[in-house]
Amino acid sequence: MIADGFIRDSFNAMIGALECAAERAGLITRHAPVTRAAARRFMSRLRQLETLLRRLLVLMAAELDLGVKPLIPAEAGISSSQTAPSETTRTDPERARSTSTRTHFPLLRILRPYTAEDATRLSALPRRPHRPVDETLLVHRYCTLLTHLRHPERLARRMARHLARLRAAGEIRPICQPQPGLHRLSAELGALAACLPAMIAAALSDWYDTG
């Protein structure tokens, strides 16, 4: 699965882009505190790479055949008719680890519409003085993503179970929308991101097959 040339090359390119982004933000050299602007740029690139990871996991999961029971939804640039929390209630040796050392990665984010009430509530909040950038959070997100890019097989199995539950529950086939901001990626990653929606549609083309 991960040995496949296209998948492996994609992960290698993403690892290179992540390490480059971390170096530019100052997370690797650590010669000076990370600025707020650098932190924002790094988080923007991190979210792009996380979306690419989730989409590649769908391709990997489509090759797996896991028998599972129904239901649990959420995000990934992949949408179904419902949303629900990512898998966190599992009984395995990993639950013994402390939450501070666990590299949990949500397969799908839960999205809620932004309402007028939200805008009113946020505008009413008092302005707070700028605080230093929390480098610990940035480093944790960086290390978590880097770990999963190097060893995505377990996440692929989680994604396969998630998709199997949706399909068994009679959910509509997940749809992968075009990813925005591709001009900010390298030519290699931009081409990959542009191809993934069609590749995922092809991988899930048998979603409604009953035989």
Disulfide bonds with the S-S distance in Angstrom:
none
